[in-house]
Amino acid sequence: MATRKKYSKKFKLDTVSLVTDQGYTRTEAARSLDINANMLGRWVKEHKADDGQAFRGNGKLPPE
């Protein structure tokens, strides 16, 4: 069974920036970085919905 890849918060933010700030389509960005376009779409959605709190990682809760 294949192990699941883990991506750093910085990688995710940089990748989302390609779509949101630099005008790449999800498909173009995903293809150039060799990642799944659906996963990138999920990252973009999470980033837009969480107001900078996206990609906290490993179950760490945001400060309340």
Secondary structure, DSSP 8 states (H G I E B T S, - for coil): --------HHHHHHHHHHHHTS---HHHHHHHHTS-HHHHHHHHHHHHHTTT-----TT-----
